[in-house]
Amino acid sequence: MQAGQNVVYPAPPQYRVPQVPPRPTLMPTPGRPPGCPPGLEYLTQIDQVLVHQRVHVAEMVLGWESNNVYTVKNSMGQQVFVATEENDICTRQFCGSIRPFIIHLHDSLGQEVLTLTRPLNCGLCCFPCCLQELEVQSPPGNPIGFVEQNWHPLLPKFTVLNEMKKPQLKIKGPCCDCRCMSDIIFEVLSLDESNVVGQISKQWGGFLQEGFTDADNFGITFPVDLDVKIKAVMLGACFLIDFMFFESNPNENHH
């Protein structure tokens, strides 16, 4: 190489920085008051939660039903629980929306704080003997409440019960689940149905989500001073409502 000649070095290879998915913002763990089941202290200081069902690509492309997974957040978008359905492939494909299930809810520490169990009951709502029910346990193995469907010829109606199966609240939905580009409201009522104390609302997810998946978003509101166990049972009622009225094969979703 002659003196004074510029030396050209090859450009360094380009490396792509791997994309790390952002970690969810977790709700801080509040103090647990006396009598509150472990893990339910997250619900003691809030009056609403948001439930987001995760979208499965296999459902969009193949129409193949997967175990449902949900993220439960507070009004600030902080993650409270992650809920996962436990089911086998045959039950998911052949039983559809009436399938029995166990749903496990874990907190940010990975502790299972709620277990929801739905038995297999016939889905013919026109007969009083074919009604749906849900048991809510916290901690697992310890029932803290139940949700029972009430027979009505036109309206979806439910009763929220405590661990002694004593009625606490009523839930009343609209006469149809038409998805007309708007939210669908299930009112939470006092036992005599004279006062609205909260609601479970299925939120409109847009044409893409509504047309090609069965992933749904819900908002749940309740009095901040409501018994924390009943708040948890209302959360369980949201999952039961999702399966009963909004769980469908994406290829059959024409709404």
C-alpha positions as a printed Julia matrix, in Angstrom:
255×3 Matrix{Float64}:
   0.0     0.0    0.0
   1.45    3.36  -1.03
   1.94    6.14   1.44
  -0.94    8.61   1.62
  -3.46    6.22   0.11
  -6.78    6.06   1.95
  -7.61    2.74   3.48
 -11.2     1.57   3.04
 -12.43   -0.79   5.69
 -15.55   -2.92   5.2
 -18.64   -1.68   6.98
 -19.36   -3.51  10.21
 -22.12   -6.08   9.99
 -25.58   -4.86  10.95
 -27.12   -6.58  13.92
 -30.84   -6.4   14.6
 -31.64   -5.72  18.21
 -34.12   -8.35  19.37
 -37.52   -6.95  20.21
 -38.5    -7.68  23.78
 -42.23   -7.44  24.43
 -43.05   -4.83  27.06
 -43.81   -6.19  30.49
 -47.29   -5.41  31.77
 -47.69   -2.78  34.44
 -48.78   -4.61  37.57
 -51.14   -3.3   40.19
 -49.32   -2.77  43.52
 -50.33   -5.24  46.21
 -52.46   -3.49  48.86
 -52.71   -4.58  52.47
 -55.07   -7.48  53.12
 -57.91   -6.67  55.54
 -59.13   -9.26  58.06
 -61.4   -11.9   56.55
 -60.27  -11.24  52.99
 -59.13  -14.39  51.13
 -55.47  -14.22  50.02
 -55.17  -12.41  46.69
 -58.56  -10.72  46.8
 -57.08   -7.65  48.5
 -56.54   -6.34  44.95
 -60.32   -5.89  44.71
 -60.9    -4.15  48.03
 -60.09   -0.58  46.92
 -61.49   -0.52  43.38
 -64.98   -0.11  41.91
 -64.32   -1.45  38.41
 -62.2    -3.9   36.48
 -61.57   -4.44  32.78
 -61.4    -7.92  31.27
 -59.55   -8.37  27.96
 -59.6   -11.7   26.17
 -56.41  -12.43  24.26
 -56.68  -13.06  20.52
 -55.47  -16.45  19.28
 -54.09  -16.47  15.74
 -55.17  -20.09  15.26
 -58.78  -19.1   15.87
 -58.59  -16.3   13.31
 -56.92  -18.41  10.62
 -58.21  -21.93  11.21
 -61.31  -21.41  13.31
 -59.81  -23.83  15.83
 -61.06  -23.15  19.35
 -58.27  -22.61  21.92
 -58.34  -22.36  25.69
 -59.39  -18.82  26.55
 -56.9   -16.5   28.24
 -57.9   -13.18  29.79
 -56.12  -10.25  31.4
 -57.95   -8.49  34.23
 -56.92   -4.86  34.77
 -57.95   -1.97  36.96
 -59.16    1.39  35.61
 -55.54    2.61  35.36
 -54.62   -0.24  33.04
 -52.57   -2.06  35.68
 -52.76   -5.84  35.54
 -54.6    -7.41  38.45
 -55.06  -11.05  37.39
 -54.43  -13.38  34.47
 -57.21  -15.9   33.87
 -56.62  -19.15  31.95
 -59.15  -21.74  30.9
 -58.42  -25.41  31.6
 -60.05  -27.69  29.04
 -59.25  -30.52  26.66
 -59.32  -30.17  22.89
 -62.36  -32.39  22.33
 -64.5   -30.49  24.84
 -63.53  -27.15  23.28
 -64.32  -28.22  19.71
 -67.49  -30.25  20.24
 -69.2   -28.55  23.2
 -68.57  -24.98  22.07
 -70.14  -22.27  24.19
 -71.92  -24.71  26.55
 -68.68  -26.48  27.46
 -67.84  -27.02  31.12
 -64.65  -25.35  32.25
 -62.28  -24.55  35.07
 -60.76  -21.06  34.94
 -57.75  -20.27  37.1
 -56.99  -16.65  38.06
 -53.44  -15.86  39.16
 -52.09  -12.64  40.64
 -48.81  -10.93  39.74
 -46.89  -13.29  42.05
 -48.22  -16.36  40.24
 -50.47  -17.3   43.14
 -53.83  -18.8   42.2
 -56.37  -16.61  43.95
 -59.62  -17.64  42.24
 -60.92  -20.84  40.7
 -64.11  -20.76  38.62
 -65.91  -24.02  37.88
 -68.76  -24.44  35.42
 -70.39  -27.89  35.15
 -71.82  -29.26  31.93
 -75.51  -28.36  31.68
 -77.73  -28.47  28.63
 -77.89  -25.15  26.78
 -81.64  -25.21  26.09
 -82.59  -22.07  28.03
 -86.28  -22.51  27.18
 -86.54  -25.18  29.87
 -86.16  -24.39  33.6
 -84.21  -27.62  34.12
 -81.44  -26.54  31.71
 -79.93  -23.6   33.54
 -76.29  -22.62  33.86
 -74.32  -22.2   37.08
 -70.84  -21.29  38.27
 -68.96  -21.9   41.5
 -66.3   -19.42  42.66
 -63.54  -20.58  45.02
 -60.91  -18.54  46.86
 -58.47  -19.96  47.71
 -58.92  -23.03  45.48
 -61.14  -25.57  47.2
 -62.94  -22.99  49.36
 -66.28  -21.81  47.86
 -67.01  -18.11  48.38
 -70.03  -17.73  46.09
 -72.09  -18.91  43.17
 -73.8   -17.6   40.05
 -77.07  -19.25  39.01
 -79.06  -18.6   35.88
 -82.74  -17.84  36.46
 -85.34  -19.01  34.0
 -87.0   -16.26  31.95
 -88.67  -16.6   28.53
 -86.98  -13.51  27.08
 -84.23  -12.05  29.24
 -80.9   -13.44  30.46
 -81.17  -13.32  34.25
 -78.86  -14.52  37.01
 -78.59  -14.51  40.79
 -75.32  -13.85  42.62
 -75.14  -15.88  45.84
 -72.68  -15.95  48.74
 -70.9   -19.04  50.08
 -74.06  -20.06  52.0
 -76.04  -19.83  48.73
 -77.94  -16.83  50.07
 -78.92  -14.44  47.22
 -77.04  -11.14  47.21
 -77.61   -9.5   43.81
 -79.42   -9.96  40.53
 -78.06   -9.62  36.97
 -80.34   -8.81  34.04
 -79.27   -8.66  30.41
 -80.95   -7.36  27.24
 -83.49   -9.41  25.32
 -80.93  -10.21  22.6
 -77.14  -10.16  22.17
 -77.19   -8.23  18.9
 -73.74   -6.77  18.24
 -74.85   -3.59  16.54
 -71.61   -1.62  16.91
 -72.37   -0.78  20.54
 -71.77   -2.09  24.04
 -74.1    -4.73  25.46
 -75.09   -4.01  29.06
 -75.97   -6.53  31.76
 -77.29   -4.58  34.74
 -76.38   -5.61  38.28
 -79.42   -5.02  40.48
 -80.53   -5.2   44.09
 -82.49   -8.32  45.01
 -85.83   -6.61  44.43
 -84.46   -5.33  41.09
 -85.4    -1.75  41.99
 -81.86   -0.31  42.09
 -78.95   -0.59  39.66
 -75.75   -1.08  41.66
 -73.34   -1.94  38.85
 -73.03   -3.49  35.44
 -71.19   -6.01  33.29
 -70.75   -4.54  29.82
 -69.54   -6.36  26.74
 -67.63   -3.69  24.85
 -67.75   -3.32  21.07
 -64.36   -4.4   19.73
 -64.53   -3.15  16.16
 -65.3    -4.92  12.88
 -62.07   -6.93  12.69
 -62.24   -8.36  16.18
 -66.0    -8.94  16.14
 -66.0   -10.49  12.68
 -63.01  -12.81  12.81
 -62.48  -13.76  16.46
 -64.48  -14.55  19.57
 -62.13  -12.48  21.74
 -64.16  -10.06  23.84
 -63.59   -7.11  26.15
 -65.7    -6.47  29.24
 -66.02   -3.77  31.86
 -67.36   -4.58  35.34
 -68.47   -1.93  37.83
 -69.6    -2.43  41.42
 -69.8    -0.38  44.65
 -66.34    0.14  46.1
 -67.57   -0.98  49.53
 -69.2    -4.18  48.23
 -68.07   -7.36  49.99
 -64.83   -8.36  48.26
 -66.07  -11.94  47.9
 -69.14  -10.75  46.01
 -66.9    -8.61  43.78
 -65.02  -11.79  42.95
 -68.28  -13.63  42.21
 -69.3   -10.8   39.87
 -66.0   -11.27  38.07
 -66.89  -14.94  37.74
 -70.31  -13.98  36.35
 -68.55  -12.03  33.61
 -66.77  -15.17  32.39
 -69.99  -17.2   32.48
 -71.78  -14.51  30.45
 -68.92  -14.44  27.94
 -69.16  -18.18  27.33
 -72.95  -18.28  27.21
 -73.58  -15.36  24.86
 -70.35  -14.35  23.1
 -68.28  -17.5   22.7
 -68.62  -18.77  19.14
 -66.5   -20.27  16.42
 -64.97  -17.36  14.46
 -65.99  -18.98  11.18
 -69.6   -18.99  12.35
 -69.61  -15.43  13.67
 -71.79  -13.46  11.29
 -72.85  -10.62  13.59
